[in-house]
Amino acid sequence: ILNVEQSPQSLHVQEGDSTNFTCSFPSSNFYALHWYRWETAKSPEALFVMTLNGDEKKKGRISATLNTKEGYSYLYIKGSQPEDSATYLCAFIRNSGYALNFGKGTSLLVTP
Amino acid sequence: DAGVIQSPRHEVTEMGQEVTLRCKPISGHDYLFWYRQTMMRGLELLIYFNNNVPIDDSGMPEDRFSAKMPNASFSTLKIQPSEPRDSAVYFCASSLVEAGLRDTQYFGPGTRLTVL
């Protein structure tokens, strides 16, 4: 089992605030990194799949960056809205075994 | 497409009983994954298949758990005999074959299993 750490564990922001959180993973044998958004009582929903060092992906107000050399990825949310409230999970895949290892997630609460 | 379909959505059973969870992946997806979510351990990969063949089952907790994929449109996860510590939400997910594990996974709604 590989250590995939996400921080902070939880976050509470006001509507309109921009926020970011971190996924840390082993820097060796990198294959891919996935970001998911998971609302309570629903299924995880894919946000991004990142594969190359320096990758930057964007979907609406949400964006992510990837640094495979130092083993971290940032997820940014610009102008948070209450509907952004969810748990954001990252999953690391290494190039041997190809198993997905999920972090415990960052739980985001956006209040009006 | 209806997305990944799982059944049942909820299952309550007694310790010692056999439990079978079912999954229908998105048509055309050749990868199928079984996950378990618990408060203690978060989301864990149990096993995944490529073209109906199990590729990595290192996440399967013990011999009481088994998974099969008899054809491209159906998979089962079986627990026999079930124990209270198996209580969890079990998710199935599928993805396209072209990019393998670099492709987006689509999750089903999950099966909430309670073993009394």
Boltz contact constraints between the chains, C-beta under 6 A:
constraints:
  - contact:
      token1: [A, 32]
      token2: [B, 102]
      max_distance: 6.0
  - contact:
      token1: [A, 43]
      token2: [B, 107]
      max_distance: 6.0
  - contact:
      token1: [A, 43]
      token2: [B, 109]
      max_distance: 6.0
  - contact:
      token1: [A, 44]
      token2: [B, 107]
      max_distance: 6.0
  - contact:
      token1: [A, 46]
      token2: [B, 104]
      max_distance: 6.0
  - contact:
      token1: [A, 49]
      token2: [B, 102]
      max_distance: 6.0
  - contact:
      token1: [A, 49]
      token2: [B, 104]
      max_distance: 6.0
  - contact:
      token1: [A, 51]
      token2: [B, 102]
      max_distance: 6.0
  - contact:
      token1: [A, 93]
      token2: [B, 101]
      max_distance: 6.0
  - contact:
      token1: [A, 98]
      token2: [B, 101]
      max_distance: 6.0
  - contact:
      token1: [A, 99]
      token2: [B, 45]
      max_distance: 6.0
  - contact:
      token1: [A, 99]
      token2: [B, 56]
      max_distance: 6.0
  - contact:
      token1: [A, 100]
      token2: [B, 45]
      max_distance: 6.0
  - contact:
      token1: [A, 102]
      token2: [B, 42]
      max_distance: 6.0
  - contact:
      token1: [A, 102]
      token2: [B, 43]
      max_distance: 6.0
  - contact:
      token1: [A, 104]
      token2: [B, 42]
      max_distance: 6.0
